[in-house]
Amino acid sequence: MKPGLQFRLNQQLTLTPQLQQAIRLLQLSQLELEAELRQIAEGNPLLEFEEETAPGEAEEEESFTAAPVETPTIDHNADDSADWAEADAPAETPIDFSLGSGSSPGNRGDEDFEPQNAAPETLQEHLLWQLNLTPFTSRQRLIGTVIIDALNADGYLTEGLEGVLAALPADLDASSAEVEAVRRQLQRFDPTGIASLDLRDCLRVQLEQFDPATPHRELALQIVAGELELLARNDVSKLARKLRANEDDVAAAALLIRSLDPRPGAALDATPVEYVAPDVYAYKEGNRWKVSLNPDCQPRLGLNQHYCSLIAQARGEDASWMRGQLQEARWLIKSLESRAETLMKVADAIVRRQSAFLDYGPEAMHPLVLREVAEEVAMHESTISRVTTRKYIHTPRGTFELKYFFSSGVSTEDGGGASATAIQAMIKKLIDAEDPRKPLSDQALAEELNRKGIQVARRTVAKYREALRIPSSSERQRAG
């Protein structure tokens, strides 16, 4: 074969650094975006956050130029409160050390010194506090500490006595009987039933704490000791026959058992509550739904004009480096503008298509897929997916992730469609209104939806019911 040269023309899409940065910022949540911008600003002296400008320093205020992002805002009655930064207050306010009530404007009540963000008390901390107040020997206190450390989130000692013995120091030479004695004392701590080995043990301890004269207490202890399986099936007749008791008495004892706490440690769950700051607001103006970006969630990033003015005076490598930093800063600000504009367009398209949901609730949710919004705003589906992930919208019906408004649909008799969210809302409404003694089966729910014009199979109803974490009809009947 002879060597030869060939020419070929082809097209290839190449992502510029600016486009890559814009895509990255688009998929970040609000917290991730804030952290990302802080990190970038630390390495670029030409970038500056608005809140970093100290109030009263006119020169620095003039040197700051915020990103000119034109976005709608919400009136939060800002005129009702004065700006403290503009008030003619003295530079230093004397501190009043008097113990009296006083009339100083800076004097606050003792409640203001209450720690507002104190970490909640954990289960282990609550139990150790009680352990230190109990007249235990140092040996018993050590065993009690090891037991408390071994408890799970529900308050159970799942590792058993063997796990506690293995965790104790070898030179302590503790016996199983000694550990069991300490464990039984811990079970009487608050909350009662803590450090139990299983559910039966937990319920027994709680029943034993009742006054012996409590009606049906002894019968409830018998049920817990050997008939929990029948109680779970709510088979009162069989329970009455096995215990040779009246059905009414058995039903009353079962009610007493159900009043107990099967997870005593869960009441002291120290998992912090996570709050979501919405990126977008939906509000109704006249007969039309509109959206606006949350101004508190939009980063106020701008150029520091003082450093920008130094570029003209710089020479050599310094000038080249500063010009590069200025270019990157401008790209970043433009990417933030693009992110805000894209989020606004997508949120507006979603709200317009799901206005029935905002007016009437989940049952009025329309089927919606990414492609429909992408075509409306002239963007790719992947862009819509990025902008709706971990972005939240506040509506009069609550705060939702933008992805919540997307769902597949099933056909209806009139040729339209009903979204999965709407069908789930209908199923929940039907179950809430059912007779507890005769709960609706999945087939009955499917037939009821078919009568409403929604063509849905029993398997689909079962899938949606499980997604709502609603038990089956047989389980609902036993629970009732």
Secondary structure, 3 states (H helix, E strand, C coil): CCCCCCCCCCCCCCCCHHHHHHHHHHHCCHHHHHHHHHHHHHHCCCEEEHHHCCCCCHHHHHHEEECCCCCCCCCCCHHHCCCHHHCCCCCCCCCCCCCCCCCCCCCCCHHHHCCCCCCCCCHHHHHHHHHHHCCCCHHHHHHHHHHHHCCCCCCECCCHHHHHHHHCCHHHCCCHHHHHHHHHHHCCCCCCCCCECCHHHHHHHHHHCCCCCCCCHHHHHHHHHHCHHHHHCCCHHHHHHHHCCCHHHHHHHHHHHHCCCCCHHHHHCCCCCCCCCCCEEEEEECCEEEEEECHHHCCCEEEEHHHHHCCCCCCHHHHHHHHHHHHHHHHHHHHHHHHHHHHHHHHHHHHHHCHHHHHHCHHHCCCECHHHHHHHHCCCHHHHHHHHCCCEEEECCEEEEHHHHCECEEEECCCCEEEHHHHHHHHHHHHHCCECCECCCHHHHHHHHHHCCECCCHHHHHHHHHHCCCCCHHHHHHHC
